[in-house]
Amino acid sequence: MPSGEQSPWNSHLAASNGERFTRRLDSWKEIASHFNRSEKTVRRWEENEGLPVHRLLHEKRGSVYAYSDELEAWWESRQSHNSVRAGPLNQELHQPELEAAFAETAKSDAETFVPTLDGTSETDGSGTEERSPGSRVPTQRRQVIFIICGLLAIVGIIVVLAVGRFRSSALQRSSSVKIRSLAVLPFENLSGDTEQEYFADGMTAELITELAKISSIRVISRTSVMRYKRLRKPLADIARELNVDAVVEGEVLRSQDLVRVTAQLIDASTDRHLWSETYDRDLRDVVSLQADVAQSIASAIGARVTPAEDSHRGSTRRVDPEAYEAYLRGRFFYQKRTTAGFNKAADYFQQSVRIDPRFAEAYAGLAKTYDILGTYGILPPNECFPKATEAAGKALQLDDTLSEAYTARGIARTMYARDWSGAERDFQRAIRLNPNDADAHHAHAEHLTNVGRAEGAIAEMERARELDPLSLPVNGTLGRTYRDARRNEEADVQCRKTLELDPEFALGHWCLGVTEVAEKRYTEAVTEMQRANALGAAPMYTWGLGYAYAASGDRIRAKAIIEYLKKRPDNAYIPAYYIASICGALGEKDLAFTWLQRAYAERDPVITYLLLDPFMDSLRSDPRFDALVRQVGFPQ
């Protein structure tokens, strides 16, 4: 058990024969309660460390059961092993037992041993010495002696308490030395209702956001940790894959307008519980609840929180429960990263701010959704980006410490308004407020690509990958960023790493395809682009295939792609930039610049990649290209 914790069970003696009392525990819940741990923890112990749990095959009482004496024996064996492995600092100090023993000893000594006037001693009659009638101590002196003994006992207790506090402090300091990174694993939904999954996922994401504001620790982003949802895997393996020192596990139970959150912090290398707590709150106080949990975790690992970071903790303002529920549903659908998901997310965020017009986080979520609808070409840019700017502005009017709102406004500024300096300020502010936000680093990298700062873009994308190592979009975009910097070998390696994470990821194949084009391996490029089109329906993948055909000299298929894009399939917005680049690869420069002028007029977000995009290389020697660069207004 962690230092300072008592044993998770009470040992009982049978009155008749002194044998240990055995109790049967008939569910995971009872077993977890026996250890004062979460169900997730005891399930992991059973799977990875041989916790003695039995399974019922025919009875209807439950799927598992265990006996308390077997659990106790297992725990004692485990503790013995851990104490040998971890050394003295991991040994337990059972402070309550020591205090009681010390007090009992002092009391016994005071009652059974009293010095006499002649230097001999007397007992209470239970020993072998006989009392001497003339050797009794006067009452007043006896009282003085009792007082002295009592004072000595008190001093002893104080010493024990001080030692306990010192050891506890030492343990915390030893933890704080090595806990420099952590991951919040997906919280478990205890409601039994699968419709409440969005709520547990949302609470996970919100806690990550709060912890990510602390610059002295590295916090893994939501995308990577969600890959472990319902995946039973040893914590040590998860920590190694995410490169973290500790993990946070938790459970969420919602009942109408009440919420219970149980969280525990675990040292991944030793499976030692560093901290745990249960919070019962009104749903209206859920924003401050997340801040409280984050603060407790930071304190448990001794993380340094700057005064500025402390002032940016979650608002104490109460939130309407219906507005918060709509907000979490919006986040849930946003993370699906599909056209239908983004549209549903926008609907829920709008519903949230209608219910609670002062809910800043919902405005920030709405702004991010409009950004992605415009960036992905799901809706025309002049329909999405102005709405994104407006929603981000409202969020910042209500709370100027929201990193997500600055990121959302920065994206609209760089992709649509072409306000390069304003975008840079927004991204810098977002990262200062939330240094662990992979999305902010990702968006800043895209901006740096836009303004021609290739190496800076790579540094930011590598930081985003460090914070979100299993994110497919982050890994794929990093590969494309290497390509834009003309670091083609690294681009090839990174795109293949992305496909190792998921061989069916369309962007991964597109990423590899553009790298093959850059290396003039056109047959392989066409194959990868065809694969991307088979897996994803986005116009970007069709554009990549058209360009690969054109670069390889297959004019017929390339022109067929152009005609397909011009028809705007499924009423999608098709960036004019796509058609321009294919025309350029075909050598049709006049047509290419005609389409580029259209892209400029429509505020096509893809034109912001003009400076570094290798797909524009066939047009760079033309004087009209430099004129277009000046027209777009890129910084000099």
Phi, psi and omega per residue, in radians:
M1 nan 2.677 3.068
P2 -1.077 2.701 -3.120
S3 -0.973 2.363 3.104
G4 1.585 -0.250 3.135
E5 -1.506 2.567 3.047
Q6 -1.492 2.871 3.096
S7 -1.019 2.491 -3.059
P8 -1.301 0.005 3.091
W9 -2.368 2.925 3.010
N10 -1.949 2.237 3.095
S11 -1.371 2.337 -3.114
H12 -2.070 2.568 3.068
L13 -1.973 2.301 3.076
A14 -1.243 2.357 -3.053
A15 -1.137 -0.503 -3.022
S16 -1.357 -0.794 -3.019
N17 -2.290 0.090 3.073
G18 1.340 0.147 -3.129
E19 -1.415 2.750 3.120
R20 -1.190 2.386 3.139
F21 -1.390 2.262 -3.132
T22 -1.842 2.304 -3.139
R23 -2.111 2.442 3.126
R24 -1.666 2.303 3.130
L25 -1.914 2.165 -2.905
D26 -1.874 0.364 3.082
S27 -2.882 2.858 3.059
W28 -1.047 -0.624 -3.126
K29 -1.084 -0.764 -3.140
E30 -1.179 -0.687 3.125
I31 -1.116 -0.757 3.123
A32 -1.101 -0.722 3.127
S33 -1.120 -0.630 3.122
H34 -1.008 -0.669 -3.129
F35 -1.642 -0.105 -3.019
N36 1.017 0.790 3.140
R37 -2.273 3.025 3.081
S38 -1.430 2.802 3.097
E39 -1.079 -0.646 -3.132
K40 -1.047 -0.699 -3.120
T41 -1.156 -0.829 -3.091
V42 -1.217 -0.548 3.041
R43 -1.100 -0.694 3.124
R44 -1.163 -0.723 3.102
W45 -1.050 -0.717 -3.128
E46 -1.128 -0.698 -3.075
E47 -1.324 -0.686 -2.990
N48 -1.859 -0.347 -3.032
E49 -2.220 0.181 3.014
G50 1.299 0.490 3.050
L51 -0.972 2.214 -3.036
P52 -1.278 1.605 3.108
V53 -2.084 2.332 -3.130
H54 -1.838 2.751 -3.129
R55 -2.095 2.415 3.110
L56 -1.518 2.310 -3.107
L57 -1.786 -0.521 -3.029
H58 -2.196 -0.431 -3.112
E59 -1.298 2.839 -3.103
K60 -1.808 0.091 -3.025
R61 -1.254 -0.684 -3.105
G62 3.077 2.943 -3.054
S63 -1.460 -0.413 -3.110
V64 -2.376 2.795 3.002
Y65 -2.728 2.860 3.141
A66 -2.666 2.793 3.114
Y67 -1.909 2.393 -3.042
S68 -1.084 -0.636 -3.111
D69 -1.218 -0.612 3.077
E70 -1.160 -0.699 3.104
L71 -1.114 -0.715 -3.133
E72 -1.117 -0.748 3.136
A73 -1.118 -0.724 3.110
W74 -1.078 -0.777 -3.108
W75 -1.098 -0.761 -3.140
E76 -1.082 -0.690 3.106
S77 -1.142 -0.726 3.136
R78 -1.127 -0.770 -3.139
Q79 -1.118 -0.671 3.108
S80 -1.081 -0.724 3.137
H81 -1.168 -0.755 -3.099
N82 -1.182 -0.630 -3.127
S83 -1.164 -0.626 3.092
V84 -1.190 -0.715 -3.088
R85 -1.263 -0.706 -2.998
A86 -1.568 -0.396 3.134
G87 1.551 -3.024 -2.975
P88 -1.036 -0.630 -3.070
L89 -1.171 -0.303 -3.139
N90 -1.710 0.039 3.088
Q91 -1.348 2.600 -3.040
E92 -1.507 2.565 3.002
L93 -2.003 1.793 -3.120
H94 -1.406 1.375 -2.998
Q95 -1.033 -0.800 -3.139
P96 -1.026 -0.717 -3.134
E97 -1.147 -0.687 -3.138
L98 -1.137 -0.751 3.131
E99 -1.048 -0.786 -3.113
A100 -1.126 -0.718 -3.130
A101 -1.142 -0.703 -3.135
F102 -1.121 -0.789 -3.125
A103 -1.122 -0.694 -3.116
E104 -1.156 -0.696 3.125
T105 -1.113 -0.777 -3.136
A106 -1.093 -0.719 3.141
K107 -1.109 -0.778 -3.118
S108 -1.111 -0.745 3.135
D109 -1.092 -0.723 -3.102
A110 -1.137 -0.598 -3.065
E111 -1.457 -0.515 -2.977
T112 -1.855 -0.187 -3.115
F113 -2.324 2.062 -3.140
V114 -2.328 2.118 3.111
P115 -1.117 2.570 3.101
T116 -1.845 2.957 -3.075
L117 -1.162 -0.517 -3.061
D118 -1.650 0.214 3.082
G119 1.586 -0.183 3.078
T120 -1.484 -2.981 -3.127
S121 -2.357 2.832 3.050
E122 -2.275 2.672 3.090
T123 -1.997 3.123 -3.117
D124 -1.445 0.161 3.113
G125 1.776 -0.165 -3.127
S126 -1.490 -0.243 -3.140
G127 -1.640 -2.839 -3.068
T128 -1.732 -0.255 -3.137
E129 -1.309 2.560 3.083
E130 -1.760 2.553 3.127
R131 -1.363 2.534 3.032
S132 -1.738 2.050 -3.060
P133 -0.964 -0.558 -3.105
G134 -1.512 0.033 -3.055
S135 -1.870 0.252 -3.137
R136 -1.192 2.530 3.121
V137 -1.434 2.357 3.059
P138 -0.951 2.613 -3.065
T139 -0.984 -0.773 -3.078
Q140 -1.115 -0.758 3.129
R141 -1.146 -0.678 3.108
R142 -1.040 -0.704 3.137
Q143 -1.114 -0.691 3.125
V144 -1.079 -0.748 -3.129
I145 -1.109 -0.738 3.106
F146 -1.059 -0.715 -3.139
I147 -1.106 -0.746 3.133
I148 -1.081 -0.783 3.125
C149 -1.078 -0.706 3.118
G150 -1.107 -0.725 3.116
L151 -1.103 -0.698 3.097
L152 -1.072 -0.689 3.118
A153 -1.103 -0.746 3.137
I154 -1.097 -0.767 3.116
V155 -1.043 -0.717 3.127
G156 -1.074 -0.747 3.129
I157 -1.096 -0.742 3.132
I158 -1.043 -0.731 3.121
V159 -1.064 -0.776 -3.141
V160 -1.069 -0.779 3.136
L161 -1.084 -0.727 -3.139
A162 -1.106 -0.742 3.097
V163 -1.070 -0.744 3.126
G164 -1.045 -0.800 -3.137
R165 -1.132 -0.674 3.120
F166 -1.089 -0.779 -3.135
R167 -1.138 -0.719 3.115
S168 -1.071 -0.751 3.112
S169 -1.110 -0.707 3.136
A170 -1.104 -0.712 3.114
L171 -1.098 -0.747 -3.138
Q172 -1.130 -0.725 3.125
R173 -1.113 -0.656 3.128
S174 -1.142 -0.593 3.103
S175 -1.228 -0.756 -3.056
S176 -1.141 -0.429 -3.137
V177 -1.146 -0.633 -3.015
K178 -1.873 -0.272 -3.140
I179 -1.507 1.650 3.135
R180 -2.052 -0.060 3.134
S181 -2.677 2.575 3.134
L182 -2.674 2.848 3.095
A183 -2.262 2.370 3.060
V184 -1.668 1.870 -3.119
L185 -1.282 2.723 -3.082
P186 -0.960 2.205 3.119
F187 -1.157 2.526 -3.124
E188 -1.500 2.357 3.107
N189 -1.498 1.942 -3.083
L190 -1.606 0.037 -3.074
S191 -1.262 -0.384 -3.047
G192 1.391 -0.018 -3.118
D193 -1.884 2.008 -3.113
T194 -1.119 -0.368 3.105
E195 -1.189 -0.259 -3.134
Q196 -1.630 0.122 -3.140
E197 -1.057 -0.643 -3.136
Y198 -1.030 -0.578 -3.090
F199 -1.234 -0.818 3.117
A200 -1.105 -0.739 3.113
D201 -1.100 -0.698 3.137
G202 -1.148 -0.696 3.108
M203 -1.133 -0.637 3.068
T204 -1.054 -0.862 -3.106
A205 -1.103 -0.671 -3.120
E206 -1.181 -0.662 3.099
L207 -1.165 -0.700 3.082
I208 -1.023 -0.763 3.141
T209 -1.053 -0.744 3.139
E210 -1.154 -0.795 -3.131
L211 -1.155 -0.579 -3.076
A212 -1.161 -0.256 3.127
K213 -1.287 -0.222 -3.095
I214 -1.583 1.976 -3.021
S215 -1.282 -0.350 -3.057
S216 -1.388 -0.132 3.065
I217 -2.203 2.662 3.066
R218 -1.725 2.211 -3.082
V219 -2.062 2.196 -3.116
I220 -1.262 2.425 -3.086
S221 -1.280 2.869 -3.029
R222 -1.037 -0.737 -3.037
T223 -0.979 -0.754 -3.107
S224 -1.236 -0.751 -3.059
V225 -1.244 -0.486 -3.120
M226 -1.191 -0.265 3.078
R227 -1.205 -0.242 3.138
Y228 -1.714 0.119 3.134
K229 -1.116 2.196 -3.123
R230 1.073 0.279 3.090
L231 -1.741 1.937 -3.122
R232 -1.446 1.941 -3.058
K233 -2.580 2.491 3.108
P234 -0.983 2.440 -3.124
L235 -1.033 -0.629 -3.136
A236 -1.066 -0.663 3.123
D237 -1.196 -0.750 3.128
I238 -1.084 -0.794 -3.128
A239 -1.078 -0.683 3.131
R240 -1.169 -0.733 3.141
E241 -1.145 -0.613 -3.140
L242 -1.633 -0.109 3.135
N243 1.029 0.947 3.125
V244 -2.224 2.819 -3.133
D245 -1.577 -0.531 -3.043
A246 -2.528 2.811 3.093
V247 -2.274 2.684 3.032
V248 -1.964 2.210 3.026
E249 -1.950 2.664 -3.122
G250 -2.776 2.919 3.114
E251 -2.376 2.566 -3.117
V252 -2.270 2.329 3.056
L253 -2.315 2.092 3.126
R254 -1.957 2.349 3.072
S255 -2.345 1.793 -3.082
Q256 0.967 -2.021 -3.079
D257 -1.750 0.312 3.077
L258 -1.994 2.595 3.123
V259 -2.418 2.392 3.033
R260 -2.032 2.231 3.113
V261 -2.130 2.197 3.026
T262 -2.003 2.209 -3.127
A263 -2.303 2.604 3.102
Q264 -2.521 2.468 -3.126
L265 -1.861 2.256 -3.019
I266 -2.232 2.256 3.004
D267 -1.240 1.985 -2.994
A268 -1.159 -0.519 -3.070
S269 -1.309 -0.511 -3.093
T270 -2.032 -0.111 -3.053
D271 1.072 0.450 -3.137
R272 -1.511 2.279 3.115
H273 -1.389 2.075 -3.107
L274 -1.605 -0.458 -3.084
W275 -2.917 2.565 3.013
S276 -2.700 2.650 -3.115
E277 -2.832 2.645 3.047
T278 -2.069 2.330 -3.115
Y279 -2.106 2.264 3.027
D280 -2.005 2.059 -3.073
R281 -2.417 2.776 2.923
D282 -1.246 2.477 -3.107
L283 -1.038 -0.447 3.118
R284 -1.140 -0.369 -3.097
D285 -1.786 0.313 -2.988
V286 -1.211 -0.487 3.127
V287 -1.165 -0.820 3.104
S288 -1.194 -0.497 3.086
L289 -1.036 -0.807 -3.135
Q290 -1.070 -0.696 3.116
A291 -1.135 -0.669 3.128
D292 -1.139 -0.749 3.125
V293 -1.086 -0.796 -3.132
A294 -1.072 -0.721 3.138
Q295 -1.131 -0.694 3.127
S296 -1.122 -0.718 3.129
I297 -1.150 -0.751 3.124
A298 -1.049 -0.719 3.118
S299 -1.154 -0.681 -3.097
A300 -1.109 -0.551 -3.117
I301 -1.790 0.064 3.109
G302 1.208 0.519 -3.129
A303 -1.221 2.450 3.115
R304 -1.420 2.120 3.110
V305 -1.968 2.073 -3.117
T306 -1.268 2.759 3.092
P307 -0.976 -0.658 3.136
A308 -1.144 -0.731 3.137
E309 -1.167 -0.650 3.121
D310 -1.127 -0.626 3.133
S311 -1.256 -0.278 -3.132
H312 -1.675 0.161 3.114
R313 -1.060 2.825 -3.076
G314 -0.914 2.522 -3.122
S315 -1.091 2.594 3.068
T316 -1.587 0.025 -3.136
R317 -1.156 2.422 3.122
R318 -1.316 2.612 -3.079
V319 -2.089 2.416 3.066
D320 -1.086 2.231 -3.081
P321 -0.995 -0.690 3.137
E322 -1.174 -0.670 3.105
A323 -1.131 -0.710 -3.125
Y324 -1.183 -0.677 3.111
E325 -1.095 -0.780 3.110
A326 -1.091 -0.667 3.114
Y327 -1.082 -0.804 3.134
L328 -1.140 -0.636 3.077
R329 -1.122 -0.668 3.091
G330 -1.071 -0.771 3.116
R331 -1.109 -0.674 -3.134
F332 -1.053 -0.837 -3.099
F333 -1.303 -0.533 3.077
Y334 -1.042 -0.716 -3.080
Q335 -1.232 -0.220 3.077
K336 -1.223 -0.407 3.044
R337 0.940 0.796 3.024
T338 -2.186 2.847 3.120
T339 -1.018 -0.828 3.121
A340 -1.095 -0.675 -3.135
G341 -1.132 -0.749 3.140
F342 -1.145 -0.705 3.123
N343 -1.122 -0.719 3.094
K344 -1.159 -0.680 3.122
A345 -1.043 -0.788 3.131
A346 -1.047 -0.711 3.138
D347 -1.090 -0.779 -3.103
Y348 -1.217 -0.682 3.098
F349 -1.123 -0.689 3.097
Q350 -1.122 -0.705 3.095
Q351 -1.082 -0.704 -3.120
S352 -1.091 -0.803 -3.099
V353 -1.310 -0.392 3.027
R354 -1.186 -0.693 3.135
I355 -1.235 -0.753 -3.102
D356 -2.301 1.572 -3.081
P357 -1.120 -0.127 -3.142
R358 -1.875 0.299 -3.121
F359 -1.566 1.637 -3.012
A360 -1.087 -0.718 -3.096
E361 -1.061 -0.599 3.134
A362 -1.200 -0.670 3.058
Y363 -1.094 -0.704 3.120
A364 -1.113 -0.728 3.094
G365 -1.092 -0.683 3.110
L366 -1.129 -0.721 3.130
A367 -1.081 -0.777 3.123
K368 -1.082 -0.666 -3.121
T369 -1.173 -0.739 3.096
Y370 -1.112 -0.653 3.079
D371 -1.013 -0.826 -3.058
I372 -1.237 -0.585 3.080
L373 -1.090 -0.623 3.109
G374 -1.379 -0.744 -3.107
T375 -1.132 -0.677 -3.128
Y376 -1.437 -0.033 3.127
G377 1.271 0.360 3.128
I378 -1.268 -0.613 3.073
L379 -2.317 2.742 3.129
P380 -1.027 2.544 -3.081
P381 -1.057 -0.652 -3.112
N382 -1.281 -0.113 3.057
E383 -1.646 -0.522 -3.006
C384 -1.708 -0.893 -2.967
F385 -1.151 -0.678 3.053
P386 -1.056 -0.636 3.090
K387 -1.180 -0.645 3.103
A388 -1.104 -0.761 3.134
T389 -1.102 -0.734 -3.141
E390 -1.121 -0.804 -3.122
A391 -1.143 -0.708 3.117
A392 -1.118 -0.698 3.114
G393 -1.083 -0.709 3.101
K394 -1.129 -0.708 3.120
A395 -1.049 -0.769 -3.081
L396 -1.296 -0.460 3.017
Q397 -1.117 -0.636 -3.119
L398 -1.433 -0.599 -3.105
D399 -2.682 1.797 -3.072
D400 -1.450 0.254 3.078
T401 -1.904 0.180 -3.086
L402 -1.460 1.875 3.127
S403 -1.019 -0.755 -3.094
E404 -1.036 -0.638 -3.117
A405 -1.192 -0.707 3.087
Y406 -1.127 -0.724 3.113
T407 -1.069 -0.800 -3.124
A408 -1.076 -0.770 3.138
R409 -1.177 -0.636 3.109
G410 -1.100 -0.702 3.113
I411 -1.079 -0.816 3.131
A412 -1.083 -0.642 -3.130
R413 -1.200 -0.696 -3.088
T414 -1.449 -0.594 -3.062
M415 -1.552 -0.349 -3.033
Y416 -2.230 -0.969 -3.063
A417 -1.342 -0.323 -3.097
R418 1.002 0.638 3.056
D419 -1.647 1.426 -2.966
W420 -1.135 -0.768 -3.115
S421 -1.206 -0.670 3.099
G422 -1.130 -0.698 3.107
A423 -1.101 -0.752 3.141
E424 -1.064 -0.739 3.117
R425 -1.086 -0.734 -3.133
D426 -1.118 -0.760 -3.126
F427 -1.169 -0.705 3.109
Q428 -1.098 -0.727 3.119
R429 -1.132 -0.743 3.135
A430 -1.044 -0.749 -3.094
I431 -1.251 -0.605 3.070
R432 -1.127 -0.686 -3.127
L433 -1.271 -0.581 -3.102
N434 -2.478 1.403 -3.050
P435 -1.124 -0.278 -3.127
N436 -1.723 0.182 -3.102
D437 -1.450 1.812 -3.122
A438 -1.085 -0.610 3.133
D439 -1.085 -0.691 3.133
A440 -1.140 -0.746 3.103
H441 -1.149 -0.694 3.110
H442 -1.061 -0.859 -3.125
A443 -1.122 -0.679 3.108
H444 -1.119 -0.668 3.096
A445 -1.070 -0.742 3.112
E446 -1.074 -0.716 3.113
H447 -1.100 -0.761 3.137
L448 -1.127 -0.603 3.020
T449 -1.082 -0.770 -3.133
N450 -0.993 -0.743 -3.051
V451 -1.579 0.139 3.004
G452 1.536 0.238 -3.121
R453 -1.712 1.360 -2.985
A454 -1.090 -0.812 -3.077
E455 -1.180 -0.651 3.065
G456 -1.103 -0.656 3.113
A457 -1.116 -0.727 3.126
I458 -1.105 -0.764 -3.142
A459 -1.044 -0.719 -3.140
E460 -1.229 -0.668 3.110
M461 -1.200 -0.615 3.089
E462 -1.166 -0.621 3.059
R463 -1.159 -0.704 3.098
A464 -1.070 -0.706 3.118
R465 -1.170 -0.636 3.103
E466 -1.074 -0.650 -3.130
L467 -1.455 -0.396 -3.091
D468 -2.415 1.146 -2.935
P469 -1.139 -0.393 -3.101
L470 -1.826 0.131 3.126
S471 -1.251 2.157 3.123
L472 -1.189 -0.820 3.108
P473 -1.046 -0.691 3.138
V474 -1.130 -0.801 -3.137
N475 -1.137 -0.718 3.123
G476 -1.154 -0.759 3.138
T477 -1.137 -0.621 3.088
L478 -1.052 -0.716 3.092
G479 -1.054 -0.768 3.123
R480 -1.156 -0.593 -3.138
T481 -1.175 -0.675 3.030
Y482 -1.046 -0.722 3.139
R483 -1.093 -0.766 -3.138
D484 -1.088 -0.486 3.095
A485 -1.497 0.067 -3.122
R486 1.134 0.445 3.050
R487 -1.729 1.270 -2.916
N488 -1.205 -0.614 3.132
E489 -1.118 -0.773 3.109
E490 -1.156 -0.602 3.092
A491 -1.088 -0.762 -3.136
D492 -1.085 -0.799 3.141
V493 -1.082 -0.788 -3.086
Q494 -1.169 -0.690 3.125
C495 -1.133 -0.647 3.107
R496 -1.219 -0.618 3.056
K497 -1.091 -0.663 3.105
T498 -1.068 -0.739 -3.140
L499 -1.250 -0.414 3.025
E500 -1.154 -0.597 3.081
L501 -1.172 -0.663 3.133
D502 -2.746 1.787 -3.120
P503 -1.111 -0.263 -3.113
E504 -1.745 0.275 -3.098
F505 -1.491 2.006 -3.040
A506 -1.053 -0.773 -3.115
L507 -1.099 -0.539 3.095
G508 -1.103 -0.739 3.112
H509 -1.214 -0.676 3.082
W510 -1.087 -0.770 3.106
C511 -0.992 -0.819 3.141
L512 -1.178 -0.617 3.128
G513 -1.098 -0.763 -3.126
V514 -1.192 -0.530 3.080
T515 -1.204 -0.692 3.095
E516 -1.110 -0.660 3.078
V517 -1.077 -0.800 -3.133
A518 -1.048 -0.553 3.133
E519 -1.580 0.071 3.122
K520 1.091 0.517 3.030
R521 -1.723 1.359 -2.917
Y522 -1.254 -0.630 3.127
T523 -1.077 -0.804 3.112
E524 -1.152 -0.618 3.139
A525 -1.110 -0.792 3.126
V526 -1.068 -0.725 3.137
T527 -1.066 -0.782 -3.139
E528 -1.164 -0.706 3.135
M529 -1.181 -0.622 3.070
Q530 -1.126 -0.686 3.107
R531 -1.133 -0.737 3.113
A532 -1.049 -0.731 3.139
N533 -1.168 -0.592 3.124
A534 -1.212 -0.516 -3.084
L535 -1.633 -0.457 -3.084
G536 -2.324 2.598 -3.067
A537 -1.799 0.111 -3.073
A538 -1.222 2.482 3.105
P539 -0.989 -0.455 3.136
M540 -1.023 -0.658 -3.113
Y541 -1.243 -0.632 3.078
T542 -1.144 -0.709 3.076
W543 -1.014 -0.813 -3.132
G544 -1.036 -0.696 3.140
L545 -1.173 -0.732 3.113
G546 -1.069 -0.725 3.136
Y547 -1.156 -0.716 3.128
A548 -1.082 -0.716 3.082
Y549 -1.065 -0.803 -3.101
A550 -1.122 -0.759 -3.128
A551 -1.133 -0.550 -3.125
S552 -1.439 -0.098 -3.138
G553 1.609 0.101 3.131
D554 -1.519 1.424 -3.018
R555 -1.162 -0.669 -3.069
I556 -1.062 -0.876 -3.127
R557 -1.188 -0.630 3.126
A558 -1.102 -0.769 3.132
K559 -1.166 -0.589 3.091
A560 -1.107 -0.662 3.093
I561 -1.128 -0.736 3.126
I562 -1.021 -0.797 -3.124
E563 -1.125 -0.660 3.115
Y564 -1.102 -0.761 -3.134
L565 -1.187 -0.641 -3.122
K566 -1.120 -0.421 3.131
K567 -1.424 -0.072 3.107
R568 0.889 1.237 -3.095
P569 -1.016 2.485 3.095
D570 1.002 0.460 3.104
N571 1.056 0.351 3.130
A572 -1.319 2.691 3.022
Y573 -1.360 2.167 3.126
I574 -1.876 1.998 3.132
P575 -1.011 2.263 3.099
A576 -1.064 -0.466 3.126
Y577 -1.020 -0.630 -3.138
Y578 -1.029 -0.873 -3.084
I579 -1.167 -0.666 3.141
A580 -1.043 -0.750 -3.079
S581 -1.197 -0.620 3.105
I582 -1.182 -0.724 3.088
C583 -1.068 -0.701 3.119
G584 -1.090 -0.733 3.125
A585 -1.138 -0.456 3.099
L586 -1.448 -0.079 -3.122
G587 1.488 0.121 -3.135
E588 -1.615 1.325 -2.962
K589 -1.205 -0.698 -3.127
D590 -1.049 -0.783 3.129
L591 -1.141 -0.645 3.141
A592 -1.077 -0.804 -3.126
F593 -1.239 -0.484 3.031
T594 -1.073 -0.789 3.131
W595 -1.227 -0.565 3.101
L596 -1.180 -0.657 3.072
Q597 -1.128 -0.627 3.072
R598 -1.144 -0.716 3.108
A599 -1.059 -0.716 3.113
Y600 -1.108 -0.780 -3.098
A601 -1.144 -0.620 -3.110
E602 -1.474 0.000 -3.033
R603 0.948 0.752 3.085
D604 -0.984 2.112 -3.103
P605 -1.115 -0.442 -3.078
V606 -1.252 -0.393 -3.136
I607 -1.121 -0.314 3.132
T608 -1.201 -0.188 3.091
Y609 -1.575 0.128 -2.995
L610 -0.951 -0.708 -2.985
L611 -1.101 -0.732 -3.001
L612 -1.920 -0.196 -3.004
D613 -1.126 2.041 3.093
P614 -1.072 -0.379 3.121
F615 -1.182 -0.176 3.097
M616 -1.740 0.046 -3.016
D617 -1.071 -0.553 -3.115
S618 -1.204 -0.243 -3.089
L619 -1.896 -0.125 -2.986
R620 -1.147 -0.531 -3.105
S621 -1.346 -0.212 -3.139
D622 -1.385 2.320 3.140
P623 -1.004 -0.472 3.139
R624 -1.138 -0.424 3.133
F625 -1.176 -0.841 3.122
D626 -1.080 -0.643 3.114
A627 -1.113 -0.675 3.124
L628 -1.171 -0.686 3.103
V629 -1.028 -0.777 3.112
R630 -1.158 -0.627 -3.118
Q631 -1.137 -0.753 3.131
V632 -1.155 -0.522 3.036
G633 1.583 0.542 3.100
F634 -1.075 2.559 3.135
P635 -1.148 2.526 -3.116
Q636 -1.409 nan nan
